[in-house]
Amino acid sequence: MCIMASCLSPNWSVFDIDQSQTLQVAVQEAHARSQPLAIRGGGSKTFYGRQTPACDLLDLGGHRGIIDYAPNELFITLRAGTSLQALEAQLAEAGQMLPFEPPHFGPAATIGGTLACGFSGPRRPYAGSARDMVLGMRILNGQGEILRFGGQVMKNVAGYDVSRLMVGALGTLGVLLEVSLKVLPRPDSTVTLVWPMDPVTAVQRMNDWAGQPLPLSSTAYDGEHLYIRLSGTGSAVRAAQTRLGGERLPDAEAAAFWVALREQRNDFFQGDAPLWRLAVAPATPPLPLGDQTLIEWGGGQRWLRGALDATALRQLAAEHGGHATLFRGGNRRGEVFHPLAPPLLAIQQRLKAAFDPRGILNSGRLYATL
């Protein structure tokens, strides 16, 4: 086991602030008064989820610091208010990374906010999601009780599923205090290839290549060109590049392309039109939704722009084994996530009652009844 002092940058101590007790007292007082709380880390993801009435703020931005980092064991434990920028810089010093390549959506993004939203980036289909990388958590429930679930290594699975429940729950089940995550070495070599292509062929190629022993690390189709990123050992990447062909993007241009896609900075995401995210079976053919479509994750993630009919869009997504989310813009007071089937909604409501009996934690942010 690596002790923290030997693993961390010498300057990391200035970021180490434990506010667990202060946060616990704040939640206990809110519970006693049945006072709703809005949980915030860096504030970079306030656009996501339902818009709820103004209430008291529980700010986790100052609760930060790496508690334990063992590069040889491939795990890191840190406080939820730790910024993604600082975390990724620390991992990079050891030649490692977060496998799920999370988007930041702003310089103040925190690891707690990222996990609460369940966000993963371009590498997600090939390296795993944010939820897959969670080894354990320490949380505050709605009564101000500190609970610990899971562990620090993959073989310790006690309470594993409970930790993963918090990923994507938007803080409605608990306040994230600490998280333990699996990390991976950065690949030795990375190459991006591009082809001009029609949408039907692009979806077919992404699915065909996903079933072959290729070092894929991301795919994207912008309506005119298919982009494939290969990552791994130099020999594996070179062999795959020779096999697939295509035009190689210069390294700097390729890196900028994937960052812009991850952070939604490219032209497709600009403007005020509502942004929809569809998760569907990867082999789903191009959907009849007009030209404002961008495809990621080997065909499994489809982005759409425009004032589309929510009911029809969600029905279409369900027909293809998936769901539709109003990701940005549009009516944030209505339901922005795909409606839950009654049995699943009942389970969610029981979980909410168990973790937050007075409904004070981000209530209504996920669904109106949660």
Kinemage of the C-alpha trace (Angstrom):
@kinemage 1
@onewidth
@group {chain A} dominant
@subgroup {mainchain}
@vectorlist {calphas} color= white
{ca met a 1} P 0.000 0.000 0.000
{ca cys a 2} L 1.388 3.337 -1.019
{ca ile a 3} L 1.288 6.056 1.622
{ca met a 4} L -0.124 9.333 0.444
{ca ala a 5} L 2.990 11.453 0.963
{ca ser a 6} L 5.063 9.283 -1.386
{ca cys a 7} L 2.420 9.231 -4.138
{ca leu a 8} L 1.294 12.823 -4.377
{ca ser a 9} L 2.759 15.972 -5.827
{ca pro a 10} L 4.596 18.014 -3.141
{ca asn a 11} L 2.144 20.879 -3.677
{ca trp a 12} L -0.954 18.751 -3.152
{ca ser a 13} L -1.234 19.514 0.590
{ca val a 14} L -2.616 22.997 -0.152
{ca phe a 15} L -5.689 21.325 -1.691
{ca asp a 16} L -6.333 19.032 1.291
{ca ile a 17} L -9.391 20.285 3.202
{ca asp a 18} L -11.782 17.987 5.080
{ca gln a 19} L -15.195 19.570 5.675
{ca ser a 20} L -17.010 16.348 6.562
{ca gln a 21} L -18.112 17.524 10.009
{ca thr a 22} L -19.316 20.913 8.753
{ca leu a 23} L -21.311 19.271 5.974
{ca gln a 24} L -22.735 16.703 8.379
{ca val a 25} L -23.977 19.392 10.760
{ca ala a 26} L -25.554 21.300 7.859
{ca val a 27} L -27.470 18.217 6.678
{ca gln a 28} L -28.547 17.323 10.224
{ca glu a 29} L -29.922 20.824 10.757
{ca ala a 30} L -31.714 20.767 7.392
{ca his a 31} L -33.223 17.382 8.239
{ca ala a 32} L -34.458 18.675 11.600
{ca arg a 33} L -36.166 21.606 9.854
{ca ser a 34} L -37.227 19.607 6.757
{ca gln a 35} L -35.365 22.274 4.803
{ca pro a 36} L -34.520 21.292 1.187
{ca leu a 37} L -30.878 21.545 0.142
{ca ala a 38} L -29.333 22.094 -3.289
{ca ile a 39} L -26.021 20.220 -3.480
{ca arg a 40} L -23.274 21.860 -5.520
{ca gly a 41} L -19.634 21.099 -6.207
{ca gly a 42} L -18.064 23.380 -8.800
{ca gly a 43} L -21.359 24.500 -10.342
{ca ser a 44} L -20.330 23.343 -13.841
{ca lys a 45} L -23.326 21.022 -14.251
{ca thr a 46} L -26.206 23.109 -12.940
{ca phe a 47} L -27.701 22.937 -16.453
{ca tyr a 48} L -28.332 19.202 -16.070
{ca gly a 49} L -31.510 17.721 -14.634
{ca arg a 50} L -34.799 19.357 -13.715
{ca gln a 51} L -35.055 22.949 -12.561
{ca thr a 52} L -36.213 23.041 -8.950
{ca pro a 53} L -37.322 25.888 -6.648
{ca ala a 54} L -34.588 27.915 -4.955
{ca cys a 55} L -33.451 26.478 -1.622
{ca asp a 56} L -30.466 26.485 0.741
{ca leu a 57} L -27.120 25.660 -0.858
{ca leu a 58} L -24.865 22.857 0.385
{ca asp a 59} L -21.507 23.733 -1.168
{ca leu a 60} L -18.961 20.917 -1.469
{ca gly a 61} L -16.444 22.889 -3.503
{ca gly a 62} L -14.141 23.334 -0.496
{ca his a 63} L -14.238 19.667 0.556
{ca arg a 64} L -11.260 18.467 -1.419
{ca gly a 65} L -8.063 16.480 -1.383
{ca ile a 66} L -6.641 13.070 -2.248
{ca ile a 67} L -6.783 10.737 0.733
{ca asp a 68} L -4.964 7.713 -0.677
{ca tyr a 69} L -3.388 6.998 -4.034
{ca ala a 70} L -1.707 3.691 -4.844
{ca pro a 71} L -0.560 3.698 -8.488
{ca asn a 72} L 0.623 0.093 -8.266
{ca glu a 73} L -2.820 -0.970 -6.989
{ca leu a 74} L -4.625 1.141 -9.627
{ca phe a 75} L -6.928 2.976 -7.230
{ca ile a 76} L -7.345 6.444 -5.804
{ca thr a 77} L -9.479 7.695 -2.903
{ca leu a 78} L -10.367 11.379 -2.728
{ca arg a 79} L -12.891 13.879 -1.426
{ca ala a 80} L -15.834 14.654 -3.649
{ca gly a 81} L -15.072 18.380 -4.016
{ca thr a 82} L -11.684 17.691 -5.616
{ca ser a 83} L -11.485 19.318 -9.035
{ca leu a 84} L -11.209 17.113 -12.106
{ca gln a 85} L -8.352 19.255 -13.376
{ca ala a 86} L -6.287 18.698 -10.232
{ca leu a 87} L -7.147 14.997 -10.128
{ca glu a 88} L -6.216 14.366 -13.754
{ca ala a 89} L -2.978 16.322 -13.360
{ca gln a 90} L -2.018 14.141 -10.387
{ca leu a 91} L -2.824 10.945 -12.278
{ca ala a 92} L -0.867 12.142 -15.312
{ca glu a 93} L 2.267 12.544 -13.165
{ca ala a 94} L 2.082 8.785 -12.536
{ca gly a 95} L 1.259 8.015 -16.173
{ca gln a 96} L -2.339 7.120 -15.324
{ca met a 97} L -5.853 8.339 -16.120
{ca leu a 98} L -9.551 8.026 -15.361
{ca pro a 99} L -10.650 5.293 -17.799
{ca phe a 100} L -14.099 6.809 -18.440
{ca glu a 101} L -12.632 10.116 -19.724
{ca pro a 102} L -15.244 12.364 -18.059
{ca pro a 103} L -16.320 15.711 -19.525
{ca his a 104} L -15.645 18.775 -17.385
{ca phe a 105} L -18.086 21.353 -18.799
{ca gly a 106} L -16.126 24.027 -16.942
{ca pro a 107} L -12.832 24.565 -15.080
{ca ala a 108} L -14.459 24.156 -11.634
{ca ala a 109} L -15.804 20.643 -12.332
{ca thr a 110} L -15.436 18.232 -9.398
{ca ile a 111} L -15.246 14.469 -9.235
{ca gly a 112} L -18.327 14.377 -6.990
{ca gly a 113} L -20.442 16.306 -9.478
{ca thr a 114} L -19.199 14.135 -12.322
{ca leu a 115} L -20.222 10.939 -10.531
{ca ala a 116} L -23.527 12.380 -9.310
{ca cys a 117} L -24.402 13.126 -12.946
{ca gly a 118} L -22.988 9.794 -14.146
{ca phe a 119} L -21.042 11.483 -16.943
{ca ser a 120} L -18.616 9.512 -19.113
{ca gly a 121} L -16.721 10.617 -22.209
{ca pro a 122} L -15.676 9.206 -25.601
{ca arg a 123} L -13.763 6.242 -24.140
{ca arg a 124} L -16.813 4.884 -22.274
{ca pro a 125} L -17.835 1.953 -24.603
{ca tyr a 126} L -14.301 0.584 -24.697
{ca ala a 127} L -12.963 1.208 -21.169
{ca gly a 128} L -16.132 1.297 -19.047
{ca ser a 129} L -18.467 3.906 -17.577
{ca ala a 130} L -18.112 6.107 -14.512
{ca arg a 131} L -20.262 3.624 -12.573
{ca asp a 132} L -17.954 0.750 -13.563
{ca met a 133} L -14.949 2.498 -11.988
{ca val a 134} L -16.479 3.096 -8.548
{ca leu a 135} L -14.934 0.890 -5.867
{ca gly a 136} L -16.453 2.520 -2.806
{ca met a 137} L -17.981 5.660 -1.354
{ca arg a 138} L -18.484 7.530 1.866
{ca ile a 139} L -21.712 9.536 1.891
{ca leu a 140} L -24.079 11.594 4.031
{ca asn a 141} L -27.664 10.413 3.908
{ca gly a 142} L -30.635 12.743 4.321
{ca gln a 143} L -30.522 12.412 8.108
{ca gly a 144} L -26.901 13.517 8.303
{ca glu a 145} L -25.556 10.023 9.002
{ca ile a 146} L -22.175 9.163 7.498
{ca leu a 147} L -22.292 5.812 5.688
{ca arg a 148} L -19.488 3.909 3.976
{ca phe a 149} L -19.970 1.413 1.152
{ca gly a 150} L -17.505 -0.683 -0.809
{ca gly a 151} L -13.738 -0.681 -0.617
{ca gln a 152} L -10.645 0.387 -2.504
{ca val a 153} L -9.818 -2.593 -4.713
{ca met a 154} L -11.887 -4.667 -7.106
{ca lys a 155} L -11.747 -7.820 -4.951
{ca asn a 156} L -13.474 -5.990 -2.071
{ca val a 157} L -17.104 -6.072 -3.187
{ca ala a 158} L -18.920 -5.476 0.116
{ca gly a 159} L -21.657 -2.909 -0.519
{ca tyr a 160} L -20.506 -2.478 -4.122
{ca asp a 161} L -23.965 -2.025 -5.625
{ca val a 162} L -24.935 0.621 -3.071
{ca ser a 163} L -21.941 2.754 -4.093
{ca arg a 164} L -22.974 2.497 -7.704
{ca leu a 165} L -26.511 3.574 -6.897
{ca met a 166} L -25.116 7.030 -6.169
{ca val a 167} L -23.689 7.381 -9.692
{ca gly a 168} L -26.229 9.225 -11.800
{ca ala a 169} L -28.610 9.824 -8.859
{ca leu a 170} L -27.906 13.601 -8.996
{ca gly a 171} L -27.440 13.765 -5.235
{ca thr a 172} L -31.018 12.674 -4.504
{ca leu a 173} L -29.883 9.685 -2.413
{ca gly a 174} L -26.921 11.141 -0.571
{ca val a 175} L -24.161 13.723 -0.418
{ca leu a 176} L -20.918 12.261 -1.760
{ca leu a 177} L -18.063 12.848 0.693
{ca glu a 178} L -15.344 10.475 -0.529
{ca val a 179} L -14.982 8.167 -3.513
{ca ser a 180} L -12.573 5.358 -4.374
{ca leu a 181} L -12.022 4.852 -8.076
{ca lys a 182} L -10.208 2.446 -10.322
{ca val a 183} L -7.586 4.121 -12.533
{ca leu a 184} L -5.629 2.790 -15.510
{ca pro a 185} L -2.257 3.459 -17.167
{ca arg a 186} L -2.296 5.927 -20.037
{ca pro a 187} L -1.873 4.174 -23.413
{ca asp a 188} L 1.579 4.148 -24.979
{ca ser a 189} L 0.293 5.190 -28.386
{ca thr a 190} L -2.815 6.938 -29.761
{ca val a 191} L -3.847 7.504 -33.385
{ca thr a 192} L -7.017 8.992 -34.877
{ca leu a 193} L -8.207 7.934 -38.343
{ca val a 194} L -10.920 9.604 -40.418
{ca trp a 195} L -12.969 8.657 -43.487
{ca pro a 196} L -15.659 10.504 -45.485
{ca met a 197} L -18.749 8.297 -45.123
{ca asp a 198} L -22.533 8.125 -45.284
{ca pro a 199} L -24.431 7.498 -42.014
{ca val a 200} L -25.610 3.942 -42.800
{ca thr a 201} L -22.090 2.787 -43.614
{ca ala a 202} L -20.663 4.631 -40.588
{ca val a 203} L -22.941 2.793 -38.149
{ca gln a 204} L -22.151 -0.526 -39.823
{ca arg a 205} L -18.393 0.094 -39.677
{ca met a 206} L -18.461 1.101 -36.008
{ca asn a 207} L -20.317 -2.074 -35.092
{ca asp a 208} L -18.240 -4.349 -37.306
{ca trp a 209} L -14.985 -3.018 -35.895
{ca ala a 210} L -16.249 -3.223 -32.308
{ca gly a 211} L -16.532 -6.985 -32.729
{ca gln a 212} L -12.922 -7.342 -33.890
{ca pro a 213} L -9.696 -7.407 -31.827
{ca leu a 214} L -8.876 -3.756 -32.443
{ca pro a 215} L -7.572 -1.259 -29.834
{ca leu a 216} L -10.557 1.089 -30.190
{ca ser a 217} L -10.810 3.894 -27.643
{ca ser a 218} L -13.481 6.133 -29.210
{ca thr a 219} L -15.645 6.589 -32.290
{ca ala a 220} L -17.706 9.497 -33.633
{ca tyr a 221} L -19.678 10.358 -36.750
{ca asp a 222} L -20.515 14.008 -37.498
{ca gly a 223} L -22.823 13.449 -40.479
{ca glu a 224} L -20.037 13.507 -43.040
{ca his a 225} L -16.951 11.872 -41.541
{ca leu a 226} L -16.303 8.851 -39.349
{ca tyr a 227} L -13.576 9.295 -36.706
{ca ile a 228} L -11.906 6.329 -35.008
{ca arg a 229} L -9.366 6.604 -32.190
{ca leu a 230} L -6.964 3.727 -31.550
{ca ser a 231} L -5.089 3.508 -28.238
{ca gly a 232} L -2.740 0.904 -26.817
{ca thr a 233} L 0.751 -0.409 -27.362
{ca gly a 234} L 2.627 1.002 -30.323
{ca ser a 235} L 2.659 -2.307 -32.170
{ca ala a 236} L -1.079 -2.895 -31.697
{ca val a 237} L -1.971 0.604 -32.851
{ca arg a 238} L 0.288 0.410 -35.903
{ca ala a 239} L -1.141 -2.969 -36.908
{ca ala a 240} L -4.706 -1.697 -36.569
{ca gln a 241} L -3.913 1.460 -38.520
{ca thr a 242} L -2.460 -0.570 -41.380
{ca arg a 243} L -5.480 -2.865 -41.369
{ca leu a 244} L -8.135 -0.128 -41.304
{ca gly a 245} L -6.590 2.486 -43.568
{ca gly a 246} L -8.146 5.926 -43.495
{ca glu a 247} L -6.481 9.306 -43.151
{ca arg a 248} L -4.479 9.907 -40.010
{ca leu a 249} L -5.155 13.201 -38.251
{ca pro a 250} L -2.110 15.063 -36.926
{ca asp a 251} L -1.736 14.313 -33.219
{ca ala a 252} L -2.439 17.862 -32.002
{ca glu a 253} L -5.517 18.174 -34.220
{ca ala a 254} L -6.770 14.770 -33.109
{ca ala a 255} L -6.338 15.574 -29.412
{ca ala a 256} L -8.193 18.872 -29.875
{ca phe a 257} L -11.000 17.089 -31.740
{ca trp a 258} L -11.709 14.591 -28.943
{ca val a 259} L -11.507 17.234 -26.217
{ca ala a 260} L -13.931 19.481 -28.150
{ca leu a 261} L -16.298 16.555 -28.611
{ca arg a 262} L -16.071 15.571 -24.933
{ca glu a 263} L -16.646 19.136 -23.748
{ca gln a 264} L -19.335 19.882 -26.365
{ca arg a 265} L -17.372 22.767 -27.852
{ca asn a 266} L -17.594 21.811 -31.521
{ca asp a 267} L -20.023 23.405 -33.961
{ca phe a 268} L -22.745 20.789 -33.527
{ca phe a 269} L -23.337 21.727 -29.890
{ca gln a 270} L -23.437 25.494 -30.409
{ca gly a 271} L -26.654 27.509 -30.326
{ca asp a 272} L -29.762 27.657 -28.168
{ca ala a 273} L -31.786 24.790 -29.649
{ca pro a 274} L -32.632 22.029 -27.138
{ca leu a 275} L -30.067 19.238 -27.011
{ca trp a 276} L -31.312 15.661 -26.753
{ca arg a 277} L -29.284 12.576 -25.907
{ca leu a 278} L -30.519 9.177 -27.063
{ca ala a 279} L -29.021 5.946 -25.761
{ca val a 280} L -29.946 3.127 -28.157
{ca ala a 281} L -28.659 -0.270 -29.242
{ca pro a 282} L -25.380 0.437 -31.091
{ca ala a 283} L -26.481 -1.301 -34.288
{ca thr a 284} L -29.594 0.881 -34.596
{ca pro a 285} L -29.675 2.337 -38.137
{ca pro a 286} L -29.673 6.137 -38.536
{ca leu a 287} L -32.956 7.420 -37.115
{ca pro a 288} L -35.352 9.616 -39.146
{ca leu a 289} L -34.665 12.746 -37.138
{ca gly a 290} L -33.257 15.203 -39.659
{ca asp a 291} L -29.689 16.345 -40.225
{ca gln a 292} L -28.906 17.680 -36.731
{ca thr a 293} L -27.482 14.392 -35.449
{ca leu a 294} L -24.101 13.349 -34.077
{ca ile a 295} L -23.276 9.715 -33.277
{ca glu a 296} L -20.847 8.464 -30.608
{ca trp a 297} L -20.031 5.351 -28.599
{ca gly a 298} L -19.988 2.963 -31.535
{ca gly a 299} L -23.549 3.933 -32.448
{ca gly a 300} L -24.920 3.713 -28.904
{ca gln a 301} L -25.158 7.458 -28.220
{ca arg a 302} L -27.032 9.810 -30.560
{ca trp a 303} L -27.115 13.593 -30.025
{ca leu a 304} L -29.969 15.599 -31.567
{ca arg a 305} L -30.603 19.355 -31.792
{ca gly a 306} L -34.006 20.994 -32.159
{ca ala a 307} L -37.459 21.463 -30.648
{ca leu a 308} L -38.502 17.823 -31.008
{ca asp a 309} L -41.621 16.176 -29.644
{ca ala a 310} L -40.576 14.556 -26.364
{ca thr a 311} L -43.186 11.796 -26.371
{ca ala a 312} L -42.463 10.712 -29.943
{ca leu a 313} L -38.704 10.870 -29.379
{ca arg a 314} L -38.854 8.742 -26.242
{ca gln a 315} L -41.102 6.227 -27.937
{ca leu a 316} L -38.636 5.986 -30.818
{ca ala a 317} L -35.725 5.484 -28.407
{ca ala a 318} L -37.636 2.786 -26.503
{ca glu a 319} L -38.374 0.950 -29.758
{ca his a 320} L -34.619 0.679 -30.271
{ca gly a 321} L -33.851 -0.572 -26.772
{ca gly a 322} L -32.964 2.756 -25.226
{ca his a 323} L -34.086 6.030 -23.698
{ca ala a 324} L -34.043 9.772 -24.423
{ca thr a 325} L -32.885 12.636 -22.193
{ca leu a 326} L -33.341 16.372 -22.655
{ca phe a 327} L -29.697 17.109 -21.929
{ca arg a 328} L -29.610 20.920 -22.277
{ca gly a 329} L -32.142 23.654 -22.850
{ca gly a 330} L -35.839 23.178 -23.425
{ca asn a 331} L -38.382 22.992 -20.611
{ca arg a 332} L -36.375 22.183 -17.472
{ca arg a 333} L -39.438 22.311 -15.201
{ca gly a 334} L -40.939 19.241 -16.861
{ca glu a 335} L -39.494 15.733 -16.871
{ca val a 336} L -36.143 15.815 -18.668
{ca phe a 337} L -35.274 12.139 -18.187
{ca his a 338} L -36.993 9.188 -19.809
{ca pro a 339} L -40.071 8.202 -17.747
{ca leu a 340} L -39.589 5.175 -15.509
{ca ala a 341} L -41.844 2.151 -15.729
{ca pro a 342} L -44.134 2.008 -12.646
{ca pro a 343} L -42.225 -0.888 -10.960
{ca leu a 344} L -38.891 0.928 -11.394
{ca leu a 345} L -40.365 4.198 -10.162
{ca ala a 346} L -41.679 2.428 -7.063
{ca ile a 347} L -38.193 1.060 -6.350
{ca gln a 348} L -36.665 4.515 -6.791
{ca gln a 349} L -39.211 6.026 -4.423
{ca arg a 350} L -38.463 3.400 -1.773
{ca leu a 351} L -34.751 4.077 -2.123
{ca lys a 352} L -35.359 7.815 -1.761
{ca ala a 353} L -37.434 7.219 1.378
{ca ala a 354} L -34.727 4.978 2.860
{ca phe a 355} L -31.791 7.306 2.199
{ca asp a 356} L -33.587 10.666 2.513
{ca pro a 357} L -36.861 10.207 4.435
{ca arg a 358} L -37.758 13.914 4.515
{ca gly a 359} L -36.803 14.543 0.886
{ca ile a 360} L -34.294 17.328 1.502
{ca leu a 361} L -31.466 16.283 -0.855
{ca asn a 362} L -31.797 17.693 -4.392
{ca ser a 363} L -35.429 16.635 -4.399
{ca gly a 364} L -37.085 16.974 -7.784
{ca arg a 365} L -33.772 17.296 -9.656
{ca leu a 366} L -33.975 13.786 -11.119
{ca tyr a 367} L -37.755 13.293 -11.346
{ca ala a 368} L -40.593 15.389 -9.921
{ca thr a 369} L -41.453 12.643 -7.419
{ca leu a 370} L -37.855 12.007 -6.354
